[in-house]
Structure formats: structure tokens, C-alpha cells
Amino acid sequence: MDLSYILNHLGEDRASYHGAVAPPLVQSSIFAFPSVADMRAGFRDEYAQHMYTRGNNPTVAMLRRKLAALEGAEDCLVFGSGAAAMAAGVIACVGQGDHVVCVARPYSWTRSLLQDFLPRFGVGASFVDGTDSAAFEAALTPRTRLIVLESPNSMTFEQQDLAAVAALARRHGIRTLCDNSHATPLNQSPIALGIDLVAHSATKYLNGHSDVVAGALCGEAALLRAVFKGPYMTLGAILSPHDAWLLLRGLRTLEIRMQRVAASTREVLAWLERQPRIRRVWSPQAADNPQLGLSERQLRGASGLVTIDLDAADVAAVERFCDGLERFLMTVSWGGYESLAFPVCAVFPPGAPLRPAAGLPLSLVRLSIGLEDPGILIADLEQALTRL
């Protein structure tokens, strides 16, 4: 199935809604049945029936089918956020007394789920250096039920050898869950490499317009049915039909957006790597990335995330650089049409040391390259660097 067909036509049964080119927004919370027998059949399989939008909805179903096809999965469930998708995938795989192995620097709310929330219910977790596949095996216990991956991660872009970790997990009867938000299905296919579940913050590139918060979880239908019967229906972190419709619209331009982002990022990255006021540039495609070989083997292309370590004397200098940016919007998140800057120092109170003994240095600034002309972005970065 070709990419353009998935993005533009798959799941859109236009004959059933008067040949409309744009898909319908079915903004209904409930669906009626002609008989008690039909309603009873609906209750028997809410996963596949339109009964209550908290479980299933025609507009949402179109989105699910497209996202599953993009990931090469049997099915997909969509959620009100990426954090909800990750949480549902984890919760469906573990029970009291079980153990999870996770990469050392996951998304902050994934870490919070594993480190702070699930231990209250008897689920333990270990965090390992995911760049070393042997670290996963060393962390396994008889109660390990799940390995959580994020490749690349969204700040310093460490990757895991997904095929190697998947093979290890299968030997031990352990499930794997990978956050694929950074790469998108266009640039990485974890399921094809043996991963069981793939999660996305669909807020990012999949939507691409910074107007929807959403999450997706892709995998085998049988496993997603277990997610559906458990955390999906129980916790109710669903995606609204309107947000699903916006995501369907955003997907139309996914391929061309990612092509533009990748081309612009290559140009900005090459410029950043030559700047003396930048100590280091993080990117899966950076020339000094120790995992460059894995990037070339596992990723089909680049996204727009680049993190720079400013050669700053203090936090005030970092703030001057960030405050001086004119074309980069300073905010959280990434993956929209606009270019963004996220300074690590904004998370910490004034007076925090520039380079703490543990954790990330406050001189890091993550850039998300959008659809603007790369020459304009470079000029903006150049004038902001003079403020250091």
C-alpha cells in the first residue's frame, strides 16, 4: 500500500457519504440501534461497533486505520494525548509485582508514570542506558514484563538498536513498547523491527499544525483489544471526533512537511556545527554523533529536532540568546509548521547553576525546525548568538 494512498484515501468510504472529498465529522456521542438484538451485539464488541464515542466513532475509526497502516500495524487506538497512549500501553502490559525496564532519558511523563505513579500499585521500574543493548538484558528480572523504548528521544536523541532489543525481549517472553514520535512512521518502522507496540504523541508531526493534542498506540489487534478493554475504556482518555478530523487533515501534508523539515534541518545543522559559540550540537544526523551508524541503518530520514549546547558564561547569557530570537517561538513541544526553541533553563528557578552535577546542563536549547526558509532561521540564530 503506497504512502499517498494511505494519507489521502485509505478508510474514506466516500460512496457512503455522498461522494464528499473531505471526510465527515461525526460529532455524535451515541449511536442508535434498530432492535434490542442489534444493541446487544454492539455491547458484545464495542471495539468494533459504533455505540458510544468513548469507545468508537466513525471519524476516529478513519484516523485509526490510517495510523495503523502508516506503522505497518494491524490496528491503532487514539487518545487525548501522547502521555495517555504511553500510559495505556504500559498499564495494559503489567500487573502488581511486575517490573519494567525503560531507557534512561524518556519523555518526562513516561518517567513520572514509571518512577512515581506505578510503584504505588506494586509495579517497579529500572532505567538503563539504552545505547547499550546489553544493558537491557542486565536489568531483566524474573518479573520483567515490558521494555519501554524511545528512539530517538526528544532532547539529546539517544537511540536503541530496536531489532536487537526486540529479539532479546522475545527470547524472554517480554513485550516491547517504543515511542516513535521523533522519527514518525515515515522515517522509522519499529514494528517491522520486531517491536510489539508503537506509541506517538500525535500532537507533533502527525498533526503538524500545533492545534491538536493527541496520542496513538499501534500494534497487533489482539493486544490493542486488551488495551481497549482495560485502560482505554476504564480511564477514558479518548480523542474527540473533531480532533480526529483535524488530524486527518494534518496527515494530508505529512510527507511533504517532513521532506521540507528534513531539507531545512540539514542546512541549519551544517551551519550550527561550524559555530564557535556552540559547544556541541545534538542530532541523530550530527557528524560527531557516536550513534551515527545506527541512525543511518535504522532511520530513513531526519526530523527537525536539534539541540545545541551554548558556550555561555552563565544562565543569563542563555536567556539573552533565547530572548533575542525573533523567528523561533519560545515554547514547549515541537513538530508543528513553525520553528520553536525550548531552553532547559526555563524549567529551573533563577540562580540555578549552569552545569549542575547531575542532569542536563542549563546551557542546552532544543530547536524544532519548521517550514520557514532555512536562510531566515540561520540569520536569526546568528544574530541571537551575538548576544552571548
Secondary structure as a PSIPRED ss2 file (coil, helix, strand):
# PSIPRED VFORMAT (PSIPRED V4.0)

   1 M C   1.000  0.000  0.000
   2 D C   1.000  0.000  0.000
   3 L H   0.000  1.000  0.000
   4 S H   0.000  1.000  0.000
   5 Y H   0.000  1.000  0.000
   6 I H   0.000  1.000  0.000
   7 L H   0.000  1.000  0.000
   8 N H   0.000  1.000  0.000
   9 H C   1.000  0.000  0.000
  10 L C   1.000  0.000  0.000
  11 G C   1.000  0.000  0.000
  12 E C   1.000  0.000  0.000
  13 D C   1.000  0.000  0.000
  14 R H   0.000  1.000  0.000
  15 A H   0.000  1.000  0.000
  16 S H   0.000  1.000  0.000
  17 Y H   0.000  1.000  0.000
  18 H C   1.000  0.000  0.000
  19 G C   1.000  0.000  0.000
  20 A C   1.000  0.000  0.000
  21 V C   1.000  0.000  0.000
  22 A C   1.000  0.000  0.000
  23 P C   1.000  0.000  0.000
  24 P C   1.000  0.000  0.000
  25 L C   1.000  0.000  0.000
  26 V C   1.000  0.000  0.000
  27 Q C   1.000  0.000  0.000
  28 S C   1.000  0.000  0.000
  29 S C   1.000  0.000  0.000
  30 I E   0.000  0.000  1.000
  31 F C   1.000  0.000  0.000
  32 A C   1.000  0.000  0.000
  33 F C   1.000  0.000  0.000
  34 P C   1.000  0.000  0.000
  35 S C   1.000  0.000  0.000
  36 V H   0.000  1.000  0.000
  37 A H   0.000  1.000  0.000
  38 D H   0.000  1.000  0.000
  39 M H   0.000  1.000  0.000
  40 R H   0.000  1.000  0.000
  41 A H   0.000  1.000  0.000
  42 G H   0.000  1.000  0.000
  43 F H   0.000  1.000  0.000
  44 R H   0.000  1.000  0.000
  45 D C   1.000  0.000  0.000
  46 E C   1.000  0.000  0.000
  47 Y C   1.000  0.000  0.000
  48 A C   1.000  0.000  0.000
  49 Q C   1.000  0.000  0.000
  50 H C   1.000  0.000  0.000
  51 M C   1.000  0.000  0.000
  52 Y E   0.000  0.000  1.000
  53 T C   1.000  0.000  0.000
  54 R C   1.000  0.000  0.000
  55 G C   1.000  0.000  0.000
  56 N C   1.000  0.000  0.000
  57 N C   1.000  0.000  0.000
  58 P H   0.000  1.000  0.000
  59 T H   0.000  1.000  0.000
  60 V H   0.000  1.000  0.000
  61 A H   0.000  1.000  0.000
  62 M H   0.000  1.000  0.000
  63 L H   0.000  1.000  0.000
  64 R H   0.000  1.000  0.000
  65 R H   0.000  1.000  0.000
  66 K H   0.000  1.000  0.000
  67 L H   0.000  1.000  0.000
  68 A H   0.000  1.000  0.000
  69 A H   0.000  1.000  0.000
  70 L H   0.000  1.000  0.000
  71 E H   0.000  1.000  0.000
  72 G C   1.000  0.000  0.000
  73 A C   1.000  0.000  0.000
  74 E C   1.000  0.000  0.000
  75 D E   0.000  0.000  1.000
  76 C E   0.000  0.000  1.000
  77 L E   0.000  0.000  1.000
  78 V E   0.000  0.000  1.000
  79 F E   0.000  0.000  1.000
  80 G C   1.000  0.000  0.000
  81 S C   1.000  0.000  0.000
  82 G H   0.000  1.000  0.000
  83 A H   0.000  1.000  0.000
  84 A H   0.000  1.000  0.000
  85 A H   0.000  1.000  0.000
  86 M H   0.000  1.000  0.000
  87 A H   0.000  1.000  0.000
  88 A H   0.000  1.000  0.000
  89 G H   0.000  1.000  0.000
  90 V H   0.000  1.000  0.000
  91 I H   0.000  1.000  0.000
  92 A H   0.000  1.000  0.000
  93 C H   0.000  1.000  0.000
  94 V C   1.000  0.000  0.000
  95 G C   1.000  0.000  0.000
  96 Q C   1.000  0.000  0.000
  97 G C   1.000  0.000  0.000
  98 D C   1.000  0.000  0.000
  99 H E   0.000  0.000  1.000
 100 V E   0.000  0.000  1.000
 101 V E   0.000  0.000  1.000
 102 C E   0.000  0.000  1.000
 103 V E   0.000  0.000  1.000
 104 A C   1.000  0.000  0.000
 105 R C   1.000  0.000  0.000
 106 P C   1.000  0.000  0.000
 107 Y C   1.000  0.000  0.000
 108 S H   0.000  1.000  0.000
 109 W H   0.000  1.000  0.000
 110 T H   0.000  1.000  0.000
 111 R H   0.000  1.000  0.000
 112 S H   0.000  1.000  0.000
 113 L H   0.000  1.000  0.000
 114 L H   0.000  1.000  0.000
 115 Q H   0.000  1.000  0.000
 116 D H   0.000  1.000  0.000
 117 F H   0.000  1.000  0.000
 118 L H   0.000  1.000  0.000
 119 P H   0.000  1.000  0.000
 120 R H   0.000  1.000  0.000
 121 F H   0.000  1.000  0.000
 122 G C   1.000  0.000  0.000
 123 V C   1.000  0.000  0.000
 124 G E   0.000  0.000  1.000
 125 A E   0.000  0.000  1.000
 126 S E   0.000  0.000  1.000
 127 F E   0.000  0.000  1.000
 128 V E   0.000  0.000  1.000
 129 D C   1.000  0.000  0.000
 130 G C   1.000  0.000  0.000
 131 T C   1.000  0.000  0.000
 132 D C   1.000  0.000  0.000
 133 S H   0.000  1.000  0.000
 134 A H   0.000  1.000  0.000
 135 A H   0.000  1.000  0.000
 136 F H   0.000  1.000  0.000
 137 E H   0.000  1.000  0.000
 138 A H   0.000  1.000  0.000
 139 A H   0.000  1.000  0.000
 140 L C   1.000  0.000  0.000
 141 T C   1.000  0.000  0.000
 142 P C   1.000  0.000  0.000
 143 R C   1.000  0.000  0.000
 144 T E   0.000  0.000  1.000
 145 R E   0.000  0.000  1.000
 146 L E   0.000  0.000  1.000
 147 I E   0.000  0.000  1.000
 148 V E   0.000  0.000  1.000
 149 L E   0.000  0.000  1.000
 150 E E   0.000  0.000  1.000
 151 S C   1.000  0.000  0.000
 152 P C   1.000  0.000  0.000
 153 N C   1.000  0.000  0.000
 154 S C   1.000  0.000  0.000
 155 M C   1.000  0.000  0.000
 156 T C   1.000  0.000  0.000
 157 F C   1.000  0.000  0.000
 158 E C   1.000  0.000  0.000
 159 Q C   1.000  0.000  0.000
 160 Q C   1.000  0.000  0.000
 161 D C   1.000  0.000  0.000
 162 L H   0.000  1.000  0.000
 163 A H   0.000  1.000  0.000
 164 A H   0.000  1.000  0.000
 165 V H   0.000  1.000  0.000
 166 A H   0.000  1.000  0.000
 167 A H   0.000  1.000  0.000
 168 L H   0.000  1.000  0.000
 169 A H   0.000  1.000  0.000
 170 R H   0.000  1.000  0.000
 171 R H   0.000  1.000  0.000
 172 H C   1.000  0.000  0.000
 173 G C   1.000  0.000  0.000
 174 I C   1.000  0.000  0.000
 175 R E   0.000  0.000  1.000
 176 T E   0.000  0.000  1.000
 177 L E   0.000  0.000  1.000
 178 C E   0.000  0.000  1.000
 179 D E   0.000  0.000  1.000
 180 N C   1.000  0.000  0.000
 181 S C   1.000  0.000  0.000
 182 H C   1.000  0.000  0.000
 183 A C   1.000  0.000  0.000
 184 T H   0.000  1.000  0.000
 185 P H   0.000  1.000  0.000
 186 L H   0.000  1.000  0.000
 187 N H   0.000  1.000  0.000
 188 Q C   1.000  0.000  0.000
 189 S C   1.000  0.000  0.000
 190 P C   1.000  0.000  0.000
 191 I H   0.000  1.000  0.000
 192 A H   0.000  1.000  0.000
 193 L H   0.000  1.000  0.000
 194 G C   1.000  0.000  0.000
 195 I C   1.000  0.000  0.000
 196 D C   1.000  0.000  0.000
 197 L E   0.000  0.000  1.000
 198 V E   0.000  0.000  1.000
 199 A E   0.000  0.000  1.000
 200 H E   0.000  0.000  1.000
 201 S E   0.000  0.000  1.000
 202 A C   1.000  0.000  0.000
 203 T C   1.000  0.000  0.000
 204 K C   1.000  0.000  0.000
 205 Y C   1.000  0.000  0.000
 206 L C   1.000  0.000  0.000
 207 N C   1.000  0.000  0.000
 208 G C   1.000  0.000  0.000
 209 H C   1.000  0.000  0.000
 210 S C   1.000  0.000  0.000
 211 D C   1.000  0.000  0.000
 212 V C   1.000  0.000  0.000
 213 V C   1.000  0.000  0.000
 214 A C   1.000  0.000  0.000
 215 G E   0.000  0.000  1.000
 216 A E   0.000  0.000  1.000
 217 L E   0.000  0.000  1.000
 218 C E   0.000  0.000  1.000
 219 G E   0.000  0.000  1.000
 220 E C   1.000  0.000  0.000
 221 A H   0.000  1.000  0.000
 222 A H   0.000  1.000  0.000
 223 L H   0.000  1.000  0.000
 224 L H   0.000  1.000  0.000
 225 R H   0.000  1.000  0.000
 226 A H   0.000  1.000  0.000
 227 V H   0.000  1.000  0.000
 228 F H   0.000  1.000  0.000
 229 K H   0.000  1.000  0.000
 230 G H   0.000  1.000  0.000
 231 P H   0.000  1.000  0.000
 232 Y H   0.000  1.000  0.000
 233 M H   0.000  1.000  0.000
 234 T H   0.000  1.000  0.000
 235 L H   0.000  1.000  0.000
 236 G C   1.000  0.000  0.000
 237 A C   1.000  0.000  0.000
 238 I E   0.000  0.000  1.000
 239 L C   1.000  0.000  0.000
 240 S C   1.000  0.000  0.000
 241 P H   0.000  1.000  0.000
 242 H H   0.000  1.000  0.000
 243 D H   0.000  1.000  0.000
 244 A H   0.000  1.000  0.000
 245 W H   0.000  1.000  0.000
 246 L H   0.000  1.000  0.000
 247 L H   0.000  1.000  0.000
 248 L H   0.000  1.000  0.000
 249 R H   0.000  1.000  0.000
 250 G H   0.000  1.000  0.000
 251 L H   0.000  1.000  0.000
 252 R C   1.000  0.000  0.000
 253 T C   1.000  0.000  0.000
 254 L H   0.000  1.000  0.000
 255 E H   0.000  1.000  0.000
 256 I H   0.000  1.000  0.000
 257 R H   0.000  1.000  0.000
 258 M H   0.000  1.000  0.000
 259 Q H   0.000  1.000  0.000
 260 R H   0.000  1.000  0.000
 261 V H   0.000  1.000  0.000
 262 A H   0.000  1.000  0.000
 263 A H   0.000  1.000  0.000
 264 S H   0.000  1.000  0.000
 265 T H   0.000  1.000  0.000
 266 R H   0.000  1.000  0.000
 267 E H   0.000  1.000  0.000
 268 V H   0.000  1.000  0.000
 269 L H   0.000  1.000  0.000
 270 A H   0.000  1.000  0.000
 271 W H   0.000  1.000  0.000
 272 L H   0.000  1.000  0.000
 273 E C   1.000  0.000  0.000
 274 R C   1.000  0.000  0.000
 275 Q C   1.000  0.000  0.000
 276 P C   1.000  0.000  0.000
 277 R C   1.000  0.000  0.000
 278 I E   0.000  0.000  1.000
 279 R E   0.000  0.000  1.000
 280 R E   0.000  0.000  1.000
 281 V E   0.000  0.000  1.000
 282 W E   0.000  0.000  1.000
 283 S C   1.000  0.000  0.000
 284 P C   1.000  0.000  0.000
 285 Q C   1.000  0.000  0.000
 286 A C   1.000  0.000  0.000
 287 A C   1.000  0.000  0.000
 288 D C   1.000  0.000  0.000
 289 N C   1.000  0.000  0.000
 290 P C   1.000  0.000  0.000
 291 Q C   1.000  0.000  0.000
 292 L H   0.000  1.000  0.000
 293 G H   0.000  1.000  0.000
 294 L H   0.000  1.000  0.000
 295 S H   0.000  1.000  0.000
 296 E H   0.000  1.000  0.000
 297 R H   0.000  1.000  0.000
 298 Q H   0.000  1.000  0.000
 299 L C   1.000  0.000  0.000
 300 R C   1.000  0.000  0.000
 301 G C   1.000  0.000  0.000
 302 A C   1.000  0.000  0.000
 303 S C   1.000  0.000  0.000
 304 G C   1.000  0.000  0.000
 305 L E   0.000  0.000  1.000
 306 V E   0.000  0.000  1.000
 307 T E   0.000  0.000  1.000
 308 I E   0.000  0.000  1.000
 309 D E   0.000  0.000  1.000
 310 L E   0.000  0.000  1.000
 311 D C   1.000  0.000  0.000
 312 A C   1.000  0.000  0.000
 313 A C   1.000  0.000  0.000
 314 D C   1.000  0.000  0.000
 315 V H   0.000  1.000  0.000
 316 A H   0.000  1.000  0.000
 317 A H   0.000  1.000  0.000
 318 V H   0.000  1.000  0.000
 319 E H   0.000  1.000  0.000
 320 R H   0.000  1.000  0.000
 321 F H   0.000  1.000  0.000
 322 C H   0.000  1.000  0.000
 323 D H   0.000  1.000  0.000
 324 G H   0.000  1.000  0.000
 325 L C   1.000  0.000  0.000
 326 E C   1.000  0.000  0.000
 327 R C   1.000  0.000  0.000
 328 F C   1.000  0.000  0.000
 329 L E   0.000  0.000  1.000
 330 M E   0.000  0.000  1.000
 331 T C   1.000  0.000  0.000
 332 V C   1.000  0.000  0.000
 333 S C   1.000  0.000  0.000
 334 W C   1.000  0.000  0.000
 335 G C   1.000  0.000  0.000
 336 G C   1.000  0.000  0.000
 337 Y C   1.000  0.000  0.000
 338 E C   1.000  0.000  0.000
 339 S C   1.000  0.000  0.000
 340 L E   0.000  0.000  1.000
 341 A E   0.000  0.000  1.000
 342 F E   0.000  0.000  1.000
 343 P E   0.000  0.000  1.000
 344 V H   0.000  1.000  0.000
 345 C H   0.000  1.000  0.000
 346 A H   0.000  1.000  0.000
 347 V H   0.000  1.000  0.000
 348 F C   1.000  0.000  0.000
 349 P C   1.000  0.000  0.000
 350 P C   1.000  0.000  0.000
 351 G C   1.000  0.000  0.000
 352 A C   1.000  0.000  0.000
 353 P C   1.000  0.000  0.000
 354 L C   1.000  0.000  0.000
 355 R C   1.000  0.000  0.000
 356 P C   1.000  0.000  0.000
 357 A C   1.000  0.000  0.000
 358 A C   1.000  0.000  0.000
 359 G C   1.000  0.000  0.000
 360 L C   1.000  0.000  0.000
 361 P C   1.000  0.000  0.000
 362 L C   1.000  0.000  0.000
 363 S C   1.000  0.000  0.000
 364 L E   0.000  0.000  1.000
 365 V E   0.000  0.000  1.000
 366 R E   0.000  0.000  1.000
 367 L E   0.000  0.000  1.000
 368 S E   0.000  0.000  1.000
 369 I C   1.000  0.000  0.000
 370 G C   1.000  0.000  0.000
 371 L C   1.000  0.000  0.000
 372 E C   1.000  0.000  0.000
 373 D C   1.000  0.000  0.000
 374 P H   0.000  1.000  0.000
 375 G H   0.000  1.000  0.000
 376 I H   0.000  1.000  0.000
 377 L H   0.000  1.000  0.000
 378 I H   0.000  1.000  0.000
 379 A H   0.000  1.000  0.000
 380 D H   0.000  1.000  0.000
 381 L H   0.000  1.000  0.000
 382 E H   0.000  1.000  0.000
 383 Q H   0.000  1.000  0.000
 384 A H   0.000  1.000  0.000
 385 L H   0.000  1.000  0.000
 386 T C   1.000  0.000  0.000
 387 R C   1.000  0.000  0.000
 388 L C   1.000  0.000  0.000
